[in-house]
């Protein structure tokens, strides 16, 4: 009896796991197997879609960041161009005004060098007075026009020398002004809309002379 069992075992060798699984699957209904396979396919497709979605979101984020940077750069460009355009419009007459400054200086010199009313004969005093008033009227009118265009005189006389606004022609001793103070103005300087148009040409004080300093010591 034992020999028959032994022979039956030998005639039926042990089956592998794959074969056992196959046999078990053969026992499962076909519909269930198909449903399981479809679910596995769906899960695989879902995973692929998730990966694609993640990549798409990343690309969209990069594009959004790039778009925001471009928008900011364009906004800065517009502001810069508007500022430059405004500056050009504001200072469009710079060259013309600069040329007119010589004429303005000449009017000032004519008024400063004209003799006083009492220094000429009574015969011509009325003519001189009319002439002086005419020249002064033209001078003031021109200054008014240029002032409206943004022209402004630079203060110099009695002020500390500032190389940003003043051009030192020479230095001279002065009993009135301390060292480094402007004692005389040769030609006026001007600003145009808060921008230096022409520096003032000035004489800078070196302070009191040695003789005056010695006198003050005594």
BELPESUL-V701843 format. One record per residue. RES is the residue in one small letter. OMEGA is omega as a letter, one per 40 degrees, with the letter a starting at -180 (none if undefined). Layout:
BEGIN
res=RES omega=OMEGA
res=RES omega=OMEGA
END
This chain:
BEGIN
res=x omega=i
res=x omega=i
res=x omega=i
res=x omega=i
res=x omega=a
res=x omega=a
res=x omega=a
res=x omega=i
res=x omega=i
res=x omega=a
res=x omega=i
res=x omega=a
res=x omega=a
res=x omega=a
res=x omega=i
res=x omega=a
res=x omega=a
res=x omega=a
res=x omega=i
res=x omega=i
res=x omega=i
res=x omega=a
res=x omega=i
res=x omega=a
res=x omega=i
res=x omega=i
res=x omega=a
res=x omega=i
res=x omega=a
res=x omega=a
res=x omega=i
res=x omega=i
res=x omega=i
res=x omega=a
res=x omega=i
res=x omega=i
res=x omega=i
res=x omega=i
res=x omega=i
res=x omega=i
res=x omega=i
res=x omega=i
res=x omega=i
res=x omega=i
res=x omega=i
res=x omega=i
res=x omega=i
res=x omega=i
res=x omega=i
res=x omega=i
res=x omega=i
res=x omega=i
res=x omega=i
res=x omega=i
res=x omega=i
res=x omega=i
res=x omega=i
res=x omega=i
res=x omega=i
res=x omega=i
res=x omega=i
res=x omega=i
res=x omega=i
res=x omega=i
res=x omega=i
res=x omega=i
res=x omega=i
res=x omega=i
res=x omega=i
res=x omega=i
res=x omega=i
res=x omega=i
res=x omega=i
res=x omega=i
res=x omega=i
res=x omega=i
res=x omega=i
res=x omega=i
res=x omega=a
res=x omega=i
res=x omega=i
res=x omega=i
res=x omega=i
res=x omega=i
res=x omega=i
res=x omega=i
res=x omega=i
res=x omega=i
res=x omega=a
res=x omega=a
res=x omega=a
res=x omega=a
res=x omega=a
res=x omega=a
res=x omega=i
res=x omega=a
res=x omega=i
res=x omega=i
res=x omega=a
res=x omega=a
res=x omega=i
res=x omega=i
res=x omega=i
res=x omega=i
res=x omega=a
res=x omega=i
res=x omega=i
res=x omega=i
res=x omega=i
res=x omega=i
res=x omega=a
res=x omega=a
res=x omega=i
res=x omega=a
res=x omega=i
res=x omega=a
res=x omega=a
res=x omega=a
res=x omega=i
res=x omega=a
res=x omega=i
res=x omega=a
res=x omega=a
res=x omega=a
res=x omega=i
res=x omega=i
res=x omega=a
res=x omega=a
res=x omega=i
res=x omega=i
res=x omega=a
res=x omega=i
res=x omega=i
res=x omega=i
res=x omega=a
res=x omega=i
res=x omega=i
res=x omega=a
res=x omega=a
res=x omega=i
res=x omega=i
res=x omega=i
res=x omega=i
res=x omega=i
res=x omega=a
res=x omega=i
res=x omega=i
res=x omega=i
res=x omega=i
res=x omega=a
res=x omega=a
res=x omega=i
res=x omega=i
res=x omega=i
res=x omega=a
res=x omega=a
res=x omega=i
res=x omega=i
res=x omega=i
res=x omega=a
res=x omega=i
res=x omega=a
res=x omega=i
res=x omega=a
res=x omega=a
res=x omega=i
res=x omega=a
res=x omega=i
res=x omega=i
res=x omega=i
res=x omega=a
res=x omega=i
res=x omega=a
res=x omega=i
res=x omega=a
res=x omega=a
res=x omega=i
res=x omega=i
res=x omega=i
res=x omega=i
res=x omega=a
res=x omega=a
res=x omega=a
res=x omega=a
res=x omega=a
res=x omega=i
res=x omega=a
res=x omega=i
res=x omega=a
res=x omega=i
res=x omega=i
res=x omega=a
res=x omega=i
res=x omega=i
res=x omega=a
res=x omega=i
res=x omega=i
res=x omega=a
res=x omega=i
res=x omega=i
res=x omega=a
res=x omega=i
res=x omega=a
res=x omega=a
res=x omega=i
res=x omega=a
res=x omega=a
res=x omega=i
res=x omega=a
res=x omega=i
res=x omega=a
res=x omega=i
res=x omega=i
res=x omega=i
res=x omega=a
res=x omega=i
res=x omega=i
res=x omega=none
END
